[in-house]
Amino acid sequence: MPIRLLSLTSEDLQYALNCMEIDELIAFSLCSKRTKNLVKDSNIQIEPIYAKVYENYIRLEIMPSNLRGVQDDPDPLFIYLDFSNPYITLERKNGMEVWRKEGFTQSDWIAHFLNISNEPIIRELMINGCCPIPYLDTVKRIIPKFQELHITEDCSTELTEIAFRKLIPNAEKLQVDKDPFDNDIHISQFLKPNLTSVCLSSWGHPCKLELDDLLLANSSFISISLANITEKDLNRFVKIWTKSNHRFYRPEHIEMSARNEINRAELLRGIKYQTVDNSHLLKRADGKELEIFVLTNFVAFKFK
Amino acid sequence: MSSTEQGTSSAAPAEPTTAPESAAAPEVPESFYYVHGKDKVVHKVSAGALQHSALIHGMISNLGYTEEQAKANPFPFENIDGDILQMVVDWCNQHKGKPTPPEDTNLPKQKEKLFDLVLAVNYLEIKELLTYCCKQVAMMVKGKSPEEIREIWMIPTDAEDEAAEKEAKKRAGKEAAGETAAAAGDAK
């Protein structure tokens, strides 16, 4: 026997929505514009949405927040968007289900999920090694904006470069796991874009890094592991920064892990600094400060 | 201290109670109130059971009825069907003076009654029961697809919503025009 749910008071409706699992809320939101707005206004607590690109589909990961406290909420809910069909496939408790919505394209699905979860953008777009290069334009069309581009270790050099070039204008952050970074895919190109964060990981083969790479870096937060850079280059980098009065340098934090021990004395040779706690503080004439923190295999520069 | 409690307990009506309870709390004669729904069937409910309803509890507190007055003036809930009120009364009695459990298996299973129950419980402001009912409502669509949900919950399509909105606007316009005409007629 059906009941006319939308005749309930807003308070009762809210109670009912609070008891629903995330996949049911999504199903409800797809019934009409009104139900979509009801779900949106109910402020469902979910974690940011993650997207992973596979061979011919994108997998969305929608994780309900622990704060929701709905006992049977899936952990997380996986939704698959096919590149060539406008339907979605959901992994629900009873198995896989295919849902269609008239007039909905893949990007409409994404927009719908973001809309009901009150999230402005996809948190992370992960490109896997199996993603075909020709589909990158489709990915860009389906997900026009996302916070972080994550290129995984199994991506070929060509896929890494093209994915980076095509997708980085849509991102605020970058993570590249590439082993090795070498002449074919040099680390410097990843340091130049104006991003809030860049994390480069190459744990098997330390990536060669030079003075110019650091000087031309343009992201706020940079993390490189493992980096292969000489103490002499690091020393010159600090000296150049110290002398560059009133010159804008965008990075606020650079950290590097190295395979070999970092020679602190060599790094700080000929530089005037104060030691505060475990870090070394430098001040240049225009008042800007640099804090250098050195551990056995780790060095961090914090620009203030 | 304990002798006073025992003294009070012995003064209470000779209703048999279990030993630990009578030792723990003195028995006070329970007051009863009366409610009826649309069917005018009067239900006798204890004040303890009625405490679940913020609405009735507020009414009792404000009225200060004696038992006789309460009997003579049952609270009328003309907007609630008799069988729904019976369900509510039963639930209140079952949960009288008890902490409400996280899950309630005693709720009515008839879906057709659930909607009316939610409305009644909301009106009577029985928060715990409302939570259970809404959970039950949510359970109706467990694992269902959008189309199934639309059917179960009778959700209009966008086109139906738009048509209803247009109709409502049209009606409001007609009513406004009617009022203006009536006002003009009065002025003449």
Interface residues (C-beta under 8 A of the other chain):
Chain A: M1 P2 I3 R4 L5 L6 S7 L8 T9 E11 D12 Y15 A16 L17 N18 C19 M20 E21 E24 A27 F28 L30 C31 S32 K33 R34 T35 R92 K93 N94 E97 W99 K101
Chain B: K111 E112 L114 F115 V118 L119 N122 L130 T131 C134 K135 V137 A138 M139 M140 V141 K142 G143 K144 S145 P146 I149 R150 E151 I152 W153 M154 I155 P156 T157 D158 D161
